[in-house]
């Protein structure tokens, strides 16, 4: 966290630096905060179903895929 880093990092001219300076310097360096994504673990049944789906669709042509309607939930 920026607050912890600021507390533990001595400044050049001041004995301490603020957390916002740490955030700004990290952003300037191209570093962004991110959290690991928590995903549902695939069960054996899920894997079997995905494999079956892949097997049934592996020979589809471009024309077959163009018939698939794409929908988005509201």
N, CA, C and O atoms as a Tripos MOL2 file, in Angstrom:
@<TRIPOS>MOLECULE
protein
  296   295    74     0     0
PROTEIN
NO_CHARGES

@<TRIPOS>ATOM
      1 N           0.8230   -1.1690    0.0000 N.3       1 UNK1
      2 CA          0.0000    0.0000    0.0000 C.3       1 UNK1
      3 C           0.8790    1.2490    0.0000 C.2       1 UNK1
      4 O           1.9930    1.2400    0.5230 O.2       1 UNK1
      5 N           0.3730    2.2920   -0.5780 N.am      2 UNK2
      6 CA          1.1280    3.5310   -0.6690 C.3       2 UNK2
      7 C           1.4030    4.1250    0.7060 C.2       2 UNK2
      8 O           2.4690    4.6960    0.9330 O.2       2 UNK2
      9 N           0.4590    3.9950    1.6140 N.am      3 UNK3
     10 CA          0.6630    4.5660    2.9430 C.3       3 UNK3
     11 C           1.7910    3.8480    3.6830 C.2       3 UNK3
     12 O           2.6000    4.4850    4.3580 O.2       3 UNK3
     13 N           1.8420    2.5480    3.5560 N.am      4 UNK4
     14 CA          2.9180    1.7830    4.1960 C.3       4 UNK4
     15 C           4.2570    2.1030    3.5610 C.2       4 UNK4
     16 O           5.2570    2.2840    4.2570 O.2       4 UNK4
     17 N           4.2750    2.1720    2.2300 N.am      5 UNK5
     18 CA          5.5130    2.5020    1.5300 C.3       5 UNK5
     19 C           5.9950    3.8920    1.9190 C.2       5 UNK5
     20 O           7.1900    4.0880    2.1380 O.2       5 UNK5
     21 N           5.0910    4.8560    2.0100 N.am      6 UNK6
     22 CA          5.4610    6.2200    2.3930 C.3       6 UNK6
     23 C           6.0270    6.2530    3.8070 C.2       6 UNK6
     24 O           6.9980    6.9600    4.0790 O.2       6 UNK6
     25 N           5.4180    5.4860    4.7010 N.am      7 UNK7
     26 CA          5.8770    5.4700    6.0840 C.3       7 UNK7
     27 C           7.2720    4.8620    6.2100 C.2       7 UNK7
     28 O           8.0700    5.3020    7.0370 O.2       7 UNK7
     29 N           7.5660    3.8510    5.3890 N.am      8 UNK8
     30 CA          8.8340    3.1350    5.5070 C.3       8 UNK8
     31 C           9.9500    3.7090    4.6410 C.2       8 UNK8
     32 O          11.1100    3.3290    4.7990 O.2       8 UNK8
     33 N           9.6130    4.6260    3.7230 N.am      9 UNK9
     34 CA         10.6070    5.1720    2.8110 C.3       9 UNK9
     35 C          11.0390    6.5600    3.2770 C.2       9 UNK9
     36 O          10.2140    7.4710    3.3500 O.2       9 UNK9
     37 N          12.3160    6.7280    3.5910 N.am     10 UNK10
     38 CA         12.7640    8.0660    4.0020 C.3      10 UNK10
     39 C          12.8400    9.0020    2.7890 C.2      10 UNK10
     40 O          13.2300    8.5820    1.6990 O.2      10 UNK10
     41 N          12.4680   10.2570    2.9840 N.am     11 UNK11
     42 CA         12.5580   11.2420    1.9160 C.3      11 UNK11
     43 C          13.9780   11.7640    1.7790 C.2      11 UNK11
     44 O          14.8040   11.5600    2.6690 O.2      11 UNK11
     45 N          14.2690   12.4390    0.6640 N.am     12 UNK12
     46 CA         15.6080   12.9860    0.4410 C.3      12 UNK12
     47 C          15.8640   14.1850    1.3510 C.2      12 UNK12
     48 O          16.9140   14.2700    1.9870 O.2      12 UNK12
     49 N          14.9180   15.0990    1.4140 N.am     13 UNK13
     50 CA         15.0940   16.3140    2.2020 C.3      13 UNK13
     51 C          14.2600   16.2970    3.4760 C.2      13 UNK13
     52 O          14.6210   16.9440    4.4590 O.2      13 UNK13
     53 N          13.1720   15.5810    3.4690 N.am     14 UNK14
     54 CA         12.3080   15.4760    4.6430 C.3      14 UNK14
     55 C          12.4300   14.0840    5.2220 C.2      14 UNK14
     56 O          12.7270   13.1360    4.4950 O.2      14 UNK14
     57 N          12.2070   13.9430    6.5110 N.am     15 UNK15
     58 CA         12.2960   12.6090    7.0970 C.3      15 UNK15
     59 C          11.1920   11.6670    6.6250 C.2      15 UNK15
     60 O          11.3240   10.4510    6.7630 O.2      15 UNK15
     61 N          10.0990   12.2110    6.0660 N.am     16 UNK16
     62 CA          9.0280   11.3400    5.5820 C.3      16 UNK16
     63 C           8.4260   11.9240    4.3150 C.2      16 UNK16
     64 O           8.5740   13.1120    4.0310 O.2      16 UNK16
     65 N           7.7510   11.0820    3.5650 N.am     17 UNK17
     66 CA          7.0460   11.5130    2.3610 C.3      17 UNK17
     67 C           5.5900   11.0890    2.5010 C.2      17 UNK17
     68 O           5.2780   10.1760    3.2650 O.2      17 UNK17
     69 N           4.7030   11.7470    1.7700 N.am     18 UNK18
     70 CA          3.2830   11.4070    1.9080 C.3      18 UNK18
     71 C           2.9150   10.3010    0.9080 C.2      18 UNK18
     72 O           3.6160   10.0570   -0.0740 O.2      18 UNK18
     73 N           1.8030    9.6550    1.1980 N.am     19 UNK19
     74 CA          1.3430    8.5320    0.3810 C.3      19 UNK19
     75 C           1.0000    8.9720   -1.0300 C.2      19 UNK19
     76 O           1.2030    8.2120   -1.9760 O.2      19 UNK19
     77 N           0.4800   10.1930   -1.1930 N.am     20 UNK20
     78 CA          0.1160   10.6730   -2.5300 C.3      20 UNK20
     79 C           1.3390   10.7900   -3.4270 C.2      20 UNK20
     80 O           1.2470   10.5260   -4.6260 O.2      20 UNK20
     81 N           2.4710   11.1750   -2.8780 N.am     21 UNK21
     82 CA          3.7090   11.2530   -3.6640 C.3      21 UNK21
     83 C           4.0970    9.8590   -4.1400 C.2      21 UNK21
     84 O           4.5220    9.6860   -5.2830 O.2      21 UNK21
     85 N           3.9530    8.8730   -3.2740 N.am     22 UNK22
     86 CA          4.2560    7.4920   -3.6620 C.3      22 UNK22
     87 C           3.3370    7.0620   -4.8070 C.2      22 UNK22
     88 O           3.7970    6.4800   -5.7890 O.2      22 UNK22
     89 N           2.0370    7.3500   -4.6800 N.am     23 UNK23
     90 CA          1.0910    6.9930   -5.7520 C.3      23 UNK23
     91 C           1.4580    7.6780   -7.0620 C.2      23 UNK23
     92 O           1.4440    7.0500   -8.1200 O.2      23 UNK23
     93 N           1.7870    8.9690   -6.9910 N.am     24 UNK24
     94 CA          2.1410    9.7150   -8.2080 C.3      24 UNK24
     95 C           3.3850    9.1300   -8.8750 C.2      24 UNK24
     96 O           3.4200    8.9740  -10.0960 O.2      24 UNK24
     97 N           4.3930    8.8090   -8.0880 N.am     25 UNK25
     98 CA          5.6390    8.2750   -8.6650 C.3      25 UNK25
     99 C           5.4160    6.8900   -9.2650 C.2      25 UNK25
    100 O           5.9790    6.5750  -10.3130 O.2      25 UNK25
    101 N           4.6140    6.0730   -8.6230 N.am     26 UNK26
    102 CA          4.3180    4.7510   -9.1760 C.3      26 UNK26
    103 C           3.5420    4.8810  -10.4750 C.2      26 UNK26
    104 O           3.8120    4.1520  -11.4300 O.2      26 UNK26
    105 N           2.5800    5.8020  -10.5270 N.am     27 UNK27
    106 CA          1.7960    6.0210  -11.7470 C.3      27 UNK27
    107 C           2.6960    6.5250  -12.8720 C.2      27 UNK27
    108 O           2.5530    6.1010  -14.0190 O.2      27 UNK27
    109 N           3.6180    7.4230  -12.5530 N.am     28 UNK28
    110 CA          4.5650    7.9330  -13.5560 C.3      28 UNK28
    111 C           5.4300    6.8140  -14.1170 C.2      28 UNK28
    112 O           5.8120    6.8440  -15.2870 O.2      28 UNK28
    113 N           5.7350    5.8370  -13.2900 N.am     29 UNK29
    114 CA          6.5550    4.7020  -13.7240 C.3      29 UNK29
    115 C           5.7240    3.6680  -14.4840 C.2      29 UNK29
    116 O           6.2550    2.6600  -14.9490 O.2      29 UNK29
    117 N           4.4160    3.9200  -14.6080 N.am     30 UNK30
    118 CA          3.5610    2.9830  -15.3340 C.3      30 UNK30
    119 C           3.0480    1.8300  -14.4990 C.2      30 UNK30
    120 O           2.5270    0.8530  -15.0390 O.2      30 UNK30
    121 N           3.1870    1.9310  -13.1970 N.am     31 UNK31
    122 CA          2.7290    0.8610  -12.3060 C.3      31 UNK31
    123 C           1.3510    1.1990  -11.7780 C.2      31 UNK31
    124 O           1.1020    2.3210  -11.3360 O.2      31 UNK31
    125 N           0.4680    0.2370  -11.8270 N.am     32 UNK32
    126 CA         -0.9060    0.4350  -11.3720 C.3      32 UNK32
    127 C          -1.2420   -0.6330  -10.3360 C.2      32 UNK32
    128 O          -0.7140   -1.7450  -10.3640 O.2      32 UNK32
    129 N          -2.1170   -0.2700   -9.4410 N.am     33 UNK33
    130 CA         -2.5660   -1.2280   -8.4320 C.3      33 UNK33
    131 C          -3.5250   -2.2120   -9.0780 C.2      33 UNK33
    132 O          -4.3470   -1.8210   -9.9060 O.2      33 UNK33
    133 N          -3.4320   -3.4550   -8.7200 N.am     34 UNK34
    134 CA         -4.3640   -4.4420   -9.2240 C.3      34 UNK34
    135 C          -4.5880   -5.4990   -8.1520 C.2      34 UNK34
    136 O          -3.7330   -5.7440   -7.3010 O.2      34 UNK34
    137 N          -5.7300   -6.0990   -8.2160 N.am     35 UNK35
    138 CA         -6.0780   -7.1610   -7.2760 C.3      35 UNK35
    139 C          -6.2360   -8.4530   -8.0570 C.2      35 UNK35
    140 O          -6.7290   -8.4350   -9.1850 O.2      35 UNK35
    141 N          -5.8320   -9.5590   -7.4860 N.am     36 UNK36
    142 CA         -6.0110  -10.8270   -8.1920 C.3      36 UNK36
    143 C          -7.4880  -11.1300   -8.3950 C.2      36 UNK36
    144 O          -8.3150  -10.8670   -7.5230 O.2      36 UNK36
    145 N          -7.7950  -11.6670   -9.5210 N.am     37 UNK37
    146 CA         -9.1770  -12.0120   -9.8410 C.3      37 UNK37
    147 C          -9.5100  -13.3520   -9.1990 C.2      37 UNK37
    148 O          -8.7650  -14.3220   -9.3370 O.2      37 UNK37
    149 N         -10.6130  -13.3930   -8.5130 N.am     38 UNK38
    150 CA        -11.0660  -14.6390   -7.9010 C.3      38 UNK38
    151 C         -12.0450  -15.2780   -8.8650 C.2      38 UNK38
    152 O         -13.0900  -14.7090   -9.1790 O.2      38 UNK38
    153 N         -11.6980  -16.4580   -9.3270 N.am     39 UNK39
    154 CA        -12.5430  -17.1500  -10.2900 C.3      39 UNK39
    155 C         -13.0500  -18.4480   -9.6940 C.2      39 UNK39
    156 O         -12.4540  -19.0190   -8.7810 O.2      39 UNK39
    157 N         -14.1540  -18.8860  -10.2310 N.am     40 UNK40
    158 CA        -14.7090  -20.1510   -9.7950 C.3      40 UNK40
    159 C         -13.8120  -21.2750  -10.2970 C.2      40 UNK40
    160 O         -13.3750  -21.2700  -11.4470 O.2      40 UNK40
    161 N         -13.5510  -22.2140   -9.4420 N.am     41 UNK41
    162 CA        -12.7310  -23.3660   -9.8060 C.3      41 UNK41
    163 C         -13.5730  -24.2970  -10.6800 C.2      41 UNK41
    164 O         -14.7250  -24.5880  -10.3580 O.2      41 UNK41
    165 N         -12.9890  -24.7600  -11.7880 N.am     42 UNK42
    166 CA        -13.7080  -25.6680  -12.6750 C.3      42 UNK42
    167 C         -13.7210  -27.0770  -12.0810 C.2      42 UNK42
    168 O         -12.6870  -27.6230  -11.6960 O.2      42 UNK42
    169 N         -14.8930  -27.6300  -12.0210 N.am     43 UNK43
    170 CA        -15.0230  -29.0050  -11.5360 C.3      43 UNK43
    171 C         -14.7510  -29.9650  -12.6990 C.2      43 UNK43
    172 O         -14.5990  -29.5480  -13.8470 O.2      43 UNK43
    173 N         -14.6950  -31.2250  -12.3800 N.am     44 UNK44
    174 CA        -14.4990  -32.2330  -13.4260 C.3      44 UNK44
    175 C         -15.6400  -32.1570  -14.4400 C.2      44 UNK44
    176 O         -15.4120  -32.2910  -15.6420 O.2      44 UNK44
    177 N         -16.8710  -31.9410  -13.9570 N.am     45 UNK45
    178 CA        -18.0300  -31.8330  -14.8530 C.3      45 UNK45
    179 C         -17.8660  -30.6270  -15.7920 C.2      45 UNK45
    180 O         -18.1330  -30.7340  -16.9890 O.2      45 UNK45
    181 N         -17.4270  -29.4800  -15.2470 N.am     46 UNK46
    182 CA        -17.2050  -28.3010  -16.0850 C.3      46 UNK46
    183 C         -16.1930  -28.5980  -17.1910 C.2      46 UNK46
    184 O         -16.4110  -28.2580  -18.3540 O.2      46 UNK46
    185 N         -15.0980  -29.2300  -16.8170 N.am     47 UNK47
    186 CA        -14.0590  -29.5420  -17.8040 C.3      47 UNK47
    187 C         -14.5800  -30.4900  -18.8800 C.2      47 UNK47
    188 O         -14.2790  -30.3240  -20.0620 O.2      47 UNK47
    189 N         -15.3580  -31.4750  -18.4680 N.am     48 UNK48
    190 CA        -15.9280  -32.4140  -19.4350 C.3      48 UNK48
    191 C         -16.8700  -31.6970  -20.3940 C.2      48 UNK48
    192 O         -16.8350  -31.9430  -21.6000 O.2      48 UNK48
    193 N         -17.7110  -30.8100  -19.8650 N.am     49 UNK49
    194 CA        -18.6390  -30.0670  -20.7040 C.3      49 UNK49
    195 C         -17.9030  -29.1450  -21.6720 C.2      49 UNK49
    196 O         -18.2950  -29.0380  -22.8340 O.2      49 UNK49
    197 N         -16.8540  -28.4840  -21.2190 N.am     50 UNK50
    198 CA        -16.0720  -27.6150  -22.1040 C.3      50 UNK50
    199 C         -15.3850  -28.4270  -23.2010 C.2      50 UNK50
    200 O         -15.3250  -28.0070  -24.3570 O.2      50 UNK50
    201 N         -14.8740  -29.5820  -22.8250 N.am     51 UNK51
    202 CA        -14.2150  -30.4450  -23.8010 C.3      51 UNK51
    203 C         -15.2220  -30.9390  -24.8440 C.2      51 UNK51
    204 O         -14.9290  -30.9500  -26.0400 O.2      51 UNK51
    205 N         -16.3900  -31.3410  -24.3920 N.am     52 UNK52
    206 CA        -17.4390  -31.7960  -25.2990 C.3      52 UNK52
    207 C         -17.8460  -30.6740  -26.2570 C.2      52 UNK52
    208 O         -18.0040  -30.9010  -27.4570 O.2      52 UNK52
    209 N         -18.0140  -29.4640  -25.7210 N.am     53 UNK53
    210 CA        -18.3860  -28.3280  -26.5640 C.3      53 UNK53
    211 C         -17.3050  -28.0780  -27.6260 C.2      53 UNK53
    212 O         -17.6130  -27.8570  -28.7970 O.2      53 UNK53
    213 N         -16.0330  -28.1160  -27.1990 N.am     54 UNK54
    214 CA        -14.9310  -27.8870  -28.1370 C.3      54 UNK54
    215 C         -14.8890  -28.9610  -29.2200 C.2      54 UNK54
    216 O         -14.6450  -28.6620  -30.3890 O.2      54 UNK54
    217 N         -15.1260  -30.2030  -28.8310 N.am     55 UNK55
    218 CA        -15.1110  -31.2940  -29.8010 C.3      55 UNK55
    219 C         -16.2260  -31.1480  -30.8300 C.2      55 UNK55
    220 O         -16.0170  -31.4210  -32.0110 O.2      55 UNK55
    221 N         -17.4190  -30.7160  -30.3880 N.am     56 UNK56
    222 CA        -18.5350  -30.5970  -31.3290 C.3      56 UNK56
    223 C         -18.4020  -29.3840  -32.2370 C.2      56 UNK56
    224 O         -19.0350  -29.3400  -33.2920 O.2      56 UNK56
    225 N         -17.6040  -28.4090  -31.8580 N.am     57 UNK57
    226 CA        -17.4730  -27.1830  -32.6520 C.3      57 UNK57
    227 C         -16.1190  -27.0660  -33.3610 C.2      57 UNK57
    228 O         -15.8650  -26.0560  -34.0170 O.2      57 UNK57
    229 N         -15.2690  -28.0440  -33.2500 N.am     58 UNK58
    230 CA        -13.9160  -27.9180  -33.8000 C.3      58 UNK58
    231 C         -13.8750  -27.8460  -35.3220 C.2      58 UNK58
    232 O         -12.9350  -27.2750  -35.8750 O.2      58 UNK58
    233 N         -14.8420  -28.3950  -36.0020 N.am     59 UNK59
    234 CA        -14.8330  -28.3990  -37.4690 C.3      59 UNK59
    235 C         -15.7240  -27.3160  -38.0660 C.2      59 UNK59
    236 O         -15.9570  -27.3020  -39.2750 O.2      59 UNK59
    237 N         -16.2140  -26.4260  -37.2440 N.am     60 UNK60
    238 CA        -17.0760  -25.3670  -37.7590 C.3      60 UNK60
    239 C         -16.2920  -24.4500  -38.6940 C.2      60 UNK60
    240 O         -15.1180  -24.1640  -38.4620 O.2      60 UNK60
    241 N         -16.9490  -24.0010  -39.7370 N.am     61 UNK61
    242 CA        -16.3430  -23.0730  -40.6840 C.3      61 UNK61
    243 C         -16.6890  -21.6440  -40.2850 C.2      61 UNK61
    244 O         -17.4820  -21.4200  -39.3700 O.2      61 UNK61
    245 N         -16.1000  -20.6980  -40.9630 N.am     62 UNK62
    246 CA        -16.3880  -19.2920  -40.7290 C.3      62 UNK62
    247 C         -17.8770  -19.0160  -40.9370 C.2      62 UNK62
    248 O         -18.4840  -18.2350  -40.2040 O.2      62 UNK62
    249 N         -18.4560  -19.6720  -41.9520 N.am     63 UNK63
    250 CA        -19.8800  -19.4840  -42.2230 C.3      63 UNK63
    251 C         -20.7360  -20.0070  -41.0650 C.2      63 UNK63
    252 O         -21.7490  -19.3990  -40.7190 O.2      63 UNK63
    253 N         -20.3350  -21.1190  -40.4740 N.am     64 UNK64
    254 CA        -21.0670  -21.6380  -39.3150 C.3      64 UNK64
    255 C         -21.0450  -20.6260  -38.1640 C.2      64 UNK64
    256 O         -22.0730  -20.3740  -37.5340 O.2      64 UNK64
    257 N         -19.8790  -20.0540  -37.8960 N.am     65 UNK65
    258 CA        -19.7450  -19.1090  -36.7910 C.3      65 UNK65
    259 C         -20.4960  -17.8070  -37.0710 C.2      65 UNK65
    260 O         -20.9550  -17.1490  -36.1380 O.2      65 UNK65
    261 N         -20.6260  -17.4320  -38.3280 N.am     66 UNK66
    262 CA        -21.3440  -16.1980  -38.6510 C.3      66 UNK66
    263 C         -22.8410  -16.3280  -38.3790 C.2      66 UNK66
    264 O         -23.5310  -15.3170  -38.2490 O.2      66 UNK66
    265 N         -23.3460  -17.5420  -38.2930 N.am     67 UNK67
    266 CA        -24.7610  -17.7550  -37.9860 C.3      67 UNK67
    267 C         -25.0670  -17.5980  -36.4990 C.2      67 UNK67
    268 O         -26.2320  -17.5140  -36.1110 O.2      67 UNK67
    269 N         -24.0380  -17.5590  -35.6750 N.am     68 UNK68
    270 CA        -24.2380  -17.4370  -34.2370 C.3      68 UNK68
    271 C         -24.6370  -15.9980  -33.9060 C.2      68 UNK68
    272 O         -23.9660  -15.0490  -34.3120 O.2      68 UNK68
    273 N         -25.7260  -15.8500  -33.1730 N.am     69 UNK69
    274 CA        -26.1760  -14.5170  -32.7870 C.3      69 UNK69
    275 C         -25.4860  -14.1340  -31.4790 C.2      69 UNK69
    276 O         -25.4510  -14.9030  -30.5190 O.2      69 UNK69
    277 N         -24.9450  -12.9320  -31.4770 N.am     70 UNK70
    278 CA        -24.2920  -12.4150  -30.2730 C.3      70 UNK70
    279 C         -25.3130  -11.5750  -29.5150 C.2      70 UNK70
    280 O         -25.9780  -10.7240  -30.1070 O.2      70 UNK70
    281 N         -25.4400  -11.7990  -28.2440 N.am     71 UNK71
    282 CA        -26.3810  -11.0280  -27.4460 C.3      71 UNK71
    283 C         -25.6770  -10.5290  -26.1950 C.2      71 UNK71
    284 O         -24.7400  -11.1500  -25.6950 O.2      71 UNK71
    285 N         -26.1390   -9.4210  -25.7160 N.am     72 UNK72
    286 CA        -25.6130   -8.8330  -24.4900 C.3      72 UNK72
    287 C         -26.7540   -8.6780  -23.5050 C.2      72 UNK72
    288 O         -27.8760   -8.3370  -23.8790 O.2      72 UNK72
    289 N         -26.4540   -8.9320  -22.2510 N.am     73 UNK73
    290 CA        -27.4950   -8.7350  -21.2480 C.3      73 UNK73
    291 C         -27.6350   -7.2420  -20.9690 C.2      73 UNK73
    292 O         -26.6430   -6.5140  -21.0060 O.2      73 UNK73
    293 N         -28.8510   -6.7770  -20.6910 N.am     74 UNK74
    294 CA        -29.0710   -5.3390  -20.4470 C.3      74 UNK74
    295 C         -28.4620   -4.8550  -19.1670 C.2      74 UNK74
    296 O         -28.5710   -3.6740  -18.8390 O.2      74 UNK74
@<TRIPOS>BOND
     1     1     2 1
     2     2     3 1
     3     3     4 2
     4     3     5 am
     5     5     6 1
     6     6     7 1
     7     7     8 2
     8     7     9 am
     9     9    10 1
    10    10    11 1
    11    11    12 2
    12    11    13 am
    13    13    14 1
    14    14    15 1
    15    15    16 2
    16    15    17 am
    17    17    18 1
    18    18    19 1
    19    19    20 2
    20    19    21 am
    21    21    22 1
    22    22    23 1
    23    23    24 2
    24    23    25 am
    25    25    26 1
    26    26    27 1
    27    27    28 2
    28    27    29 am
    29    29    30 1
    30    30    31 1
    31    31    32 2
    32    31    33 am
    33    33    34 1
    34    34    35 1
    35    35    36 2
    36    35    37 am
    37    37    38 1
    38    38    39 1
    39    39    40 2
    40    39    41 am
    41    41    42 1
    42    42    43 1
    43    43    44 2
    44    43    45 am
    45    45    46 1
    46    46    47 1
    47    47    48 2
    48    47    49 am
    49    49    50 1
    50    50    51 1
    51    51    52 2
    52    51    53 am
    53    53    54 1
    54    54    55 1
    55    55    56 2
    56    55    57 am
    57    57    58 1
    58    58    59 1
    59    59    60 2
    60    59    61 am
    61    61    62 1
    62    62    63 1
    63    63    64 2
    64    63    65 am
    65    65    66 1
    66    66    67 1
    67    67    68 2
    68    67    69 am
    69    69    70 1
    70    70    71 1
    71    71    72 2
    72    71    73 am
    73    73    74 1
    74    74    75 1
    75    75    76 2
    76    75    77 am
    77    77    78 1
    78    78    79 1
    79    79    80 2
    80    79    81 am
    81    81    82 1
    82    82    83 1
    83    83    84 2
    84    83    85 am
    85    85    86 1
    86    86    87 1
    87    87    88 2
    88    87    89 am
    89    89    90 1
    90    90    91 1
    91    91    92 2
    92    91    93 am
    93    93    94 1
    94    94    95 1
    95    95    96 2
    96    95    97 am
    97    97    98 1
    98    98    99 1
    99    99   100 2
   100    99   101 am
   101   101   102 1
   102   102   103 1
   103   103   104 2
   104   103   105 am
   105   105   106 1
   106   106   107 1
   107   107   108 2
   108   107   109 am
   109   109   110 1
   110   110   111 1
   111   111   112 2
   112   111   113 am
   113   113   114 1
   114   114   115 1
   115   115   116 2
   116   115   117 am
   117   117   118 1
   118   118   119 1
   119   119   120 2
   120   119   121 am
   121   121   122 1
   122   122   123 1
   123   123   124 2
   124   123   125 am
   125   125   126 1
   126   126   127 1
   127   127   128 2
   128   127   129 am
   129   129   130 1
   130   130   131 1
   131   131   132 2
   132   131   133 am
   133   133   134 1
   134   134   135 1
   135   135   136 2
   136   135   137 am
   137   137   138 1
   138   138   139 1
   139   139   140 2
   140   139   141 am
   141   141   142 1
   142   142   143 1
   143   143   144 2
   144   143   145 am
   145   145   146 1
   146   146   147 1
   147   147   148 2
   148   147   149 am
   149   149   150 1
   150   150   151 1
   151   151   152 2
   152   151   153 am
   153   153   154 1
   154   154   155 1
   155   155   156 2
   156   155   157 am
   157   157   158 1
   158   158   159 1
   159   159   160 2
   160   159   161 am
   161   161   162 1
   162   162   163 1
   163   163   164 2
   164   163   165 am
   165   165   166 1
   166   166   167 1
   167   167   168 2
   168   167   169 am
   169   169   170 1
   170   170   171 1
   171   171   172 2
   172   171   173 am
   173   173   174 1
   174   174   175 1
   175   175   176 2
   176   175   177 am
   177   177   178 1
   178   178   179 1
   179   179   180 2
   180   179   181 am
   181   181   182 1
   182   182   183 1
   183   183   184 2
   184   183   185 am
   185   185   186 1
   186   186   187 1
   187   187   188 2
   188   187   189 am
   189   189   190 1
   190   190   191 1
   191   191   192 2
   192   191   193 am
   193   193   194 1
   194   194   195 1
   195   195   196 2
   196   195   197 am
   197   197   198 1
   198   198   199 1
   199   199   200 2
   200   199   201 am
   201   201   202 1
   202   202   203 1
   203   203   204 2
   204   203   205 am
   205   205   206 1
   206   206   207 1
   207   207   208 2
   208   207   209 am
   209   209   210 1
   210   210   211 1
   211   211   212 2
   212   211   213 am
   213   213   214 1
   214   214   215 1
   215   215   216 2
   216   215   217 am
   217   217   218 1
   218   218   219 1
   219   219   220 2
   220   219   221 am
   221   221   222 1
   222   222   223 1
   223   223   224 2
   224   223   225 am
   225   225   226 1
   226   226   227 1
   227   227   228 2
   228   227   229 am
   229   229   230 1
   230   230   231 1
   231   231   232 2
   232   231   233 am
   233   233   234 1
   234   234   235 1
   235   235   236 2
   236   235   237 am
   237   237   238 1
   238   238   239 1
   239   239   240 2
   240   239   241 am
   241   241   242 1
   242   242   243 1
   243   243   244 2
   244   243   245 am
   245   245   246 1
   246   246   247 1
   247   247   248 2
   248   247   249 am
   249   249   250 1
   250   250   251 1
   251   251   252 2
   252   251   253 am
   253   253   254 1
   254   254   255 1
   255   255   256 2
   256   255   257 am
   257   257   258 1
   258   258   259 1
   259   259   260 2
   260   259   261 am
   261   261   262 1
   262   262   263 1
   263   263   264 2
   264   263   265 am
   265   265   266 1
   266   266   267 1
   267   267   268 2
   268   267   269 am
   269   269   270 1
   270   270   271 1
   271   271   272 2
   272   271   273 am
   273   273   274 1
   274   274   275 1
   275   275   276 2
   276   275   277 am
   277   277   278 1
   278   278   279 1
   279   279   280 2
   280   279   281 am
   281   281   282 1
   282   282   283 1
   283   283   284 2
   284   283   285 am
   285   285   286 1
   286   286   287 1
   287   287   288 2
   288   287   289 am
   289   289   290 1
   290   290   291 1
   291   291   292 2
   292   291   293 am
   293   293   294 1
   294   294   295 1
   295   295   296 2
@<TRIPOS>SUBSTRUCTURE
     1 UNK1         2 RESIDUE 1 A UNK
     2 UNK2         6 RESIDUE 1 A UNK
     3 UNK3        10 RESIDUE 1 A UNK
     4 UNK4        14 RESIDUE 1 A UNK
     5 UNK5        18 RESIDUE 1 A UNK
     6 UNK6        22 RESIDUE 1 A UNK
     7 UNK7        26 RESIDUE 1 A UNK
     8 UNK8        30 RESIDUE 1 A UNK
     9 UNK9        34 RESIDUE 1 A UNK
    10 UNK10       38 RESIDUE 1 A UNK
    11 UNK11       42 RESIDUE 1 A UNK
    12 UNK12       46 RESIDUE 1 A UNK
    13 UNK13       50 RESIDUE 1 A UNK
    14 UNK14       54 RESIDUE 1 A UNK
    15 UNK15       58 RESIDUE 1 A UNK
    16 UNK16       62 RESIDUE 1 A UNK
    17 UNK17       66 RESIDUE 1 A UNK
    18 UNK18       70 RESIDUE 1 A UNK
    19 UNK19       74 RESIDUE 1 A UNK
    20 UNK20       78 RESIDUE 1 A UNK
    21 UNK21       82 RESIDUE 1 A UNK
    22 UNK22       86 RESIDUE 1 A UNK
    23 UNK23       90 RESIDUE 1 A UNK
    24 UNK24       94 RESIDUE 1 A UNK
    25 UNK25       98 RESIDUE 1 A UNK
    26 UNK26      102 RESIDUE 1 A UNK
    27 UNK27      106 RESIDUE 1 A UNK
    28 UNK28      110 RESIDUE 1 A UNK
    29 UNK29      114 RESIDUE 1 A UNK
    30 UNK30      118 RESIDUE 1 A UNK
    31 UNK31      122 RESIDUE 1 A UNK
    32 UNK32      126 RESIDUE 1 A UNK
    33 UNK33      130 RESIDUE 1 A UNK
    34 UNK34      134 RESIDUE 1 A UNK
    35 UNK35      138 RESIDUE 1 A UNK
    36 UNK36      142 RESIDUE 1 A UNK
    37 UNK37      146 RESIDUE 1 A UNK
    38 UNK38      150 RESIDUE 1 A UNK
    39 UNK39      154 RESIDUE 1 A UNK
    40 UNK40      158 RESIDUE 1 A UNK
    41 UNK41      162 RESIDUE 1 A UNK
    42 UNK42      166 RESIDUE 1 A UNK
    43 UNK43      170 RESIDUE 1 A UNK
    44 UNK44      174 RESIDUE 1 A UNK
    45 UNK45      178 RESIDUE 1 A UNK
    46 UNK46      182 RESIDUE 1 A UNK
    47 UNK47      186 RESIDUE 1 A UNK
    48 UNK48      190 RESIDUE 1 A UNK
    49 UNK49      194 RESIDUE 1 A UNK
    50 UNK50      198 RESIDUE 1 A UNK
    51 UNK51      202 RESIDUE 1 A UNK
    52 UNK52      206 RESIDUE 1 A UNK
    53 UNK53      210 RESIDUE 1 A UNK
    54 UNK54      214 RESIDUE 1 A UNK
    55 UNK55      218 RESIDUE 1 A UNK
    56 UNK56      222 RESIDUE 1 A UNK
    57 UNK57      226 RESIDUE 1 A UNK
    58 UNK58      230 RESIDUE 1 A UNK
    59 UNK59      234 RESIDUE 1 A UNK
    60 UNK60      238 RESIDUE 1 A UNK
    61 UNK61      242 RESIDUE 1 A UNK
    62 UNK62      246 RESIDUE 1 A UNK
    63 UNK63      250 RESIDUE 1 A UNK
    64 UNK64      254 RESIDUE 1 A UNK
    65 UNK65      258 RESIDUE 1 A UNK
    66 UNK66      262 RESIDUE 1 A UNK
    67 UNK67      266 RESIDUE 1 A UNK
    68 UNK68      270 RESIDUE 1 A UNK
    69 UNK69      274 RESIDUE 1 A UNK
    70 UNK70      278 RESIDUE 1 A UNK
    71 UNK71      282 RESIDUE 1 A UNK
    72 UNK72      286 RESIDUE 1 A UNK
    73 UNK73      290 RESIDUE 1 A UNK
    74 UNK74      294 RESIDUE 1 A UNK
